[in-house]
Amino acid sequence: MTEDFAMNKAELEARIREELHQPFYVAKMDQARFTETEYQEIKAQLQADYEKYIEEFVNPQEN
């Protein structure tokens, strides 16, 4: 079973900007089309990277 492409790069960027509240997000990928599954994986990784950044660089005294 193959999954149909859900969105292009511009649509992916728009969803990330809205759902993760990142108004200046620009995808640095060569891929032009993304499935919903790929989008969810990208979103989860961005969320994890952001949380790690906050823990390590913004609030390092709490670690």
Contacts in CASP RR format, 6 or more apart in sequence:
PFRMAT RR
TARGET T0000
AUTHOR 0000-0000-0000
METHOD contacts of the structure
MODEL  1
MTEDFAMNKAELEARIREELHQPFYVAKMDQARFTETEYQEIKAQLQADY
EKYIEEFVNPQEN
3 35 0 8 1.000
3 36 0 8 1.000
3 37 0 8 1.000
4 35 0 8 1.000
5 33 0 8 1.000
5 34 0 8 1.000
5 35 0 8 1.000
6 34 0 8 1.000
6 35 0 8 1.000
6 36 0 8 1.000
6 39 0 8 1.000
7 15 0 8 1.000
7 33 0 8 1.000
7 34 0 8 1.000
7 36 0 8 1.000
7 39 0 8 1.000
8 32 0 8 1.000
8 33 0 8 1.000
8 34 0 8 1.000
9 27 0 8 1.000
9 29 0 8 1.000
9 31 0 8 1.000
9 32 0 8 1.000
9 33 0 8 1.000
9 34 0 8 1.000
12 27 0 8 1.000
12 34 0 8 1.000
12 39 0 8 1.000
12 42 0 8 1.000
13 25 0 8 1.000
13 26 0 8 1.000
13 27 0 8 1.000
15 39 0 8 1.000
15 43 0 8 1.000
16 22 0 8 1.000
16 25 0 8 1.000
16 27 0 8 1.000
16 42 0 8 1.000
16 43 0 8 1.000
16 46 0 8 1.000
17 23 0 8 1.000
17 24 0 8 1.000
17 25 0 8 1.000
19 43 0 8 1.000
20 43 0 8 1.000
20 46 0 8 1.000
20 47 0 8 1.000
20 50 0 8 1.000
22 46 0 8 1.000
25 46 0 8 1.000
27 42 0 8 1.000
34 42 0 8 1.000
55 62 0 8 1.000
55 63 0 8 1.000
56 63 0 8 1.000
END
